[in-house]
C-alpha cells in the first residue's frame, strides 16, 4: 500500500532512539524526508543509519524541546533546509517516574515544559506555515495513561491528558484549514525507556525486569508488548495521506489493553 509519503517533509523530535526513532525510520522507508532532533549526540548516528537504509534526506539537529529557544531554532532550520513541514510528530520522551509525595512542584514544572509546553510551542512554530500551504498532519505521541493511569507515573498520567485536550481542540480549529490532528497512545512497547521503567519497578519490588515485563502484559489480550517496528508502521500510516479521513482521533496502540468502551 502506498501511503503517499514520498518527498513529504516530517519533523520528529526526540528521535535518537525509541519511539521517535521508530517513527522517523518508518516515515523514511515510505519516502519522506526528515528533520530529527534529540538532546543526545546519538542523533547524528541515528541520522546516518536512516540515510544509509532509506536514502532519504535527513537533517539532524541537537535540540531540547523543553526549551523554547531550541524549538525555534529547530523549526527555523527545518524550514530553511526543506522549505516546508508537512508532518509534525510531537514527541518528547516522558517525565520521570515517581509518586505524588516523592515529587516536588519543581518536578511538575519541568514535566509541564517537557510534555505539554513542548507540544504547544511546536504547534505555534509549525502550524502557521501549514495553514499557508493549506495542508498538514500533526500526530502527538502520548501514552495509554490518557485512558488509565499507570502506577508510579503520576506526572505522565496527569500532564499527557492536557496534550490530548490540546490535540482535540486543534482538530476542531485546524480541520477546516486542511490540517489533520491526531494522537497515538502506546502501552508498554519494547524501547530503552520501557527497559528503564521496568528496571525501576523491579528495584522497588525486589524482582527482576523479566518478571515485571511479564506483569505489565497480563492485561494485554494479545499477550505481549508492541514492537518499535509495529509502532513505526502505525504512526507512519496515521500521519500519512492514506489516513486522510482520520482526524481528532486518539489511537490506542495497546494490543487491546484499554478496557474502556469509548
N, C-alpha and C positions, 0 to 999 in steps of 0.2 A: 504494500500500500504506500503510495506516495503521499507524504504528509504536507507537501507544498512548502517545505522549509529551505529549498535551495536558494542560497545567497541572501536569506534573511539575516539580519544582524541581531544577535542576542547578547544582552548584558547579564552576567551571572556573578554576583558577589559570593564570597566565601567558597571559592571553587577549587582550592588546592587539594581537597580530599573530601571523602564522604559524599553526602547527597548533592552538594554543589558540583563536585567533580563529575558525578554520575550524570547530572543534568547537562553539563557542558559537553561531555563526551557523546551523549545520545543526540543532542542537537547538532553537533558537528558531523556525526555519522549520517545525518539526514541532509547535509549540505549547508547548514547555517555557518555564518561567520561569527566569531565570538570576541567579546571583551570579558575577561575574567579578572578577578582580584582576590586578594587574601591578605591578612596581616602577616602571613608566613612567607619566607623566602622560597618555600616549596612551589609557589605559584609559577615560577619560571620553568621548573621541571615538569609540572603538570601541562603547561602550555606546549612544551616541546613534545611530550607524549601524544597530545591530541593532534598537533600538526603532523607528526610522523605517521600516525594511523590514518588520519582522515584527509590530509591535505588542505584543511581549512585555514583561513587567515585567523590567527589568534593573537589578540592584543592582551598582554599580561601586565598587570599593574599591582604594585603593593599598596593596599589601602585598607583602612579600618572603617567599616560603615557605621560604627557607633560614633564616629567623629564627622561633624557636618562639613568641615573643610575638605576632608578626604572624599566625601561623596561628590562634592562639586568638582574636584579635580578629576575624579573617576569618570563622571559623565561628560565633562568637557573634553577629556582626552579621547573618549569613545566617539563622540560626535566629530571631533577633528579628524580622527583616523578613518571612520566609516561614512560620516555624513548623515547618519540617522541611527535610530534604535527602534527596531520592530518588535522586539520581545524583551520584557523586563522580568527576570526571575528574582523575586525578593527572597533573600536567603542570608542569614547571619549566624548560623550555628545556634546554640542555645545558651540560656543563662545557666549558672552553676547550680548543682543540686543543693538541697537544704530544706529544713522545715522552718516554720514561721519564726519561732523563738531563737533558732540558730542563725538567723539572718538579721541584718540591720537595715534601717531606712536607706543608708547609702548603697547597700546591695540592690535594693529595689530601684533606686535612681539609675544605677549603672545598667540594670536589666531593661529598664524602660528605654534608655538610649540605644541599647543593643537590639532589642526585639521590636519595639513599637516605633521609636523615632527614626530608626534606620529606614523602615518602610515608608513612613511619612515623607522623609527627606528625599528618598529615592523617587517617589512619585512626583513630588514637587519639581524635581530636576528633570525627569524624563517625560512626564505627561504632556507638557506644552508642545514639544516637538511631535509627539504622536498625534495630538489634535491638529497640528499644522499639516501633517501628512494624511489625516483622515482615517488612520488605521493604527492598530497596535494590539498587543496581547500582554497582559500582566498576570503572572502567577506567583502567589505568595506561598512559600514553603513553611508550613506551621507544624501541627502535631495532632495526634489523636486526643491529646489532652484538652482540645477545644470541645470535645464531646464528653469526656470523663477524666477528671483529674488523676494525675499519676503521683503515687506516693513519693514524697521527698523531692518533688519538683514543683513547689508552690509558685516560684517565680514564673516558670514556663506556663503552668496551668492557668495562671491569672492573666498574664500580660498578652499571651497569644490570642485570647478572646477579643482583646481590643483590636488586634490586627484583622481578625475576621470581621469585626464590625466595620472597620475601615474599608475592607475589600467589598463587602456587601453594599456599602454606601456609594463607593466609587463605581460599582457596577451600574447602579441607577443613574449616576451622573454622566458616566462616560460611554455607556452603551449607545445612546443616540449619536455620539460623535464617532462611532466606528471602532471603539476600543473595547475589547473583551477583558473582563477581570474575574479571576477565579483563585481558589487556593487548593493546595494539596496537603493532606494531613496524614502523615505516615505514623504507623505504630512502630514497634521495635523493628529496626532494619539493620542488617549487618554492616555497620560502619565503625570507624575508630571511636567516635563519640559514644556509641552504644556500648562498645567494649569498656570504655572508661566508666560509664554509668553502672554497668553490671559489676565491675570491679569494686566500685564504691559500695554497692549493695552487699556484695559478698563480704567485704571487710566489716561492714556494720553488723552483719548477721552471722559471721563466723562460718561461712560456707565457701563455695567455690564459684567462679564465674560461670562454669558449665552448669552447675545446679541452678543458678539464677537465670541463665538463658532458658533452661527447661521451664522454670517457673513462669516467666513472662509470656510464654507461648501456650500455656494451659488453656486460656480462654480464646485462642485463635482457632476457628473451625478448620482452617487449612493446616493447622498443626505445626507451624514453623514461622520463622521470621521472613520478611521480604528480603530480597537481594538488591544491591545497588543497581544492577542491570535492569531488574524489573521496574525499579523506581525511575530510572533514566528514561526507559521507553514510555512510561506512563506520563511523565511530565512533558516529554517532547510532544506527545500526542495532544495533551491538554493545551499546550502553548501554541499549537500549530493551526493553520487554516483547516486541517482535517476535522477539527473540533469547533467548527465555525458557529454552531448554534448552542454551544455550552458556555453559559455566561452567568455570573453571580453564584457560582456553584462551589461548595466546599467538598471536594472529592476526598473520600476516606480511602487511604492506601493502607489497608489493615487486615486483609485476609478474612474479613467478616467479623472482626473482633468487636466492633461497635454494636451494641445491642439495641440502641435507640431506633425507633421505627421512623423517625423524621430527622 
